[in-house]
Amino acid sequence: MPYTKLGSIDQIAEVIGRHLKEEDISVVLFGDSPIEEETRPDIDMIDDNNQIGRALGDFRRTIEAIPIENNWNTEFRKININEGLNNEYLLNYFIDGSIRTKYLGELITSNGSGGALMLASIGAIAVKIDYGSNKVLPVITKSKLYVYMISNLSDTTKERIKNELGKLNPPVNVEFLTQEETQENIRGAAGGKARNEMHNTEIEVAKVARSINPDLGWIVIDGALRKKEFIELDRAIGVAKSFGQKVIFKEGGTKTISYLAGMKKGERSKVYRYKILSSNNESDEKDTLERIAFWYLRIREPPPEMIPLGGIVKVDLSLKENNEFNNITEIADNLSESILKIADPSIFPRPRWPSFLYPIRVAEEYLEPILYSREEFLRLGISLKRVMYNV
């Protein structure tokens, strides 16, 4: 039988519903609950602040940034746009990931305990710029489904649900979350796990893209380089449309991130590096942050309502060797020029339009039909109810 989303939804509901019914577990469905990501629209900023908090071991603290360019004294640097393309700094592939996490309802056991039932639809895509025809074309897509539920089911039932959902086409992944993992908030725990899996999927797609043309151009990740696997990708940068506010710049007196308001279109800041003097937490997050060089670039002038930071993107670059400091100005100038060249056309009047790179918007358009819609999530709840209660 050919794959259809609705057919897959009904199969998922049949497996889950049948085994929950056998365990005498009831389900209270919340079909009108929003997509979780819609309640937190600026997820890049949230992720940025959370990453810094995890690296420092304290979510209340800020982090220092020090410049690693000392060969120019102006506040910002104007990027010259030259004719033609510099193949050494060609932006070739653009990687975007997206996620929709839905709180379907509550599972209630016979003794009155329970927890949330959640589904995460995860997708990632690589699009490629055809510089000859000036088109952005999809190259690689990958999607996954994850079900998250309470772990206080019998081991036999958990194994059966996991095995049967794993044999569907496409397979569905299941995670049973313990009380230790959820720490009173299973929805937050499930959302965090799903977002981590989205980044893993982006990395999988990026590695395939790099294997297609190992010697050509750079890969652009939509968002910051949040995982060490991103740092280890060859010729990869992160371009974030929004960014955290916990950075303090140590240069000629302390500055907050609001100093970027003075940056004009086509200008960039100096290149900085995070400085972690002490940390309550020795982790991959700390190691990752210390290997990132970053700068800010204004790609468009924002309208008044988006001042002061609208139109500014944060560019992350991994520094694999200390000698990369020697030509960091050349690297940052050339990559900034390449970003400015592919930023247009504008996607006005969509939200956050001043900070969008056009290829990333195209990637989002291709991702849209891959992910589950609100109506498809609702269908799962209806199908689950039909299986469990014969309605």
Summary of the structure (lengths in Angstrom):
residues: 391
radius of gyration: 22.9
end to end distance: 25.7
largest distance: 73.1
contacts: 1238
relative contact order: 0.20
helix: 39%
strand: 27%
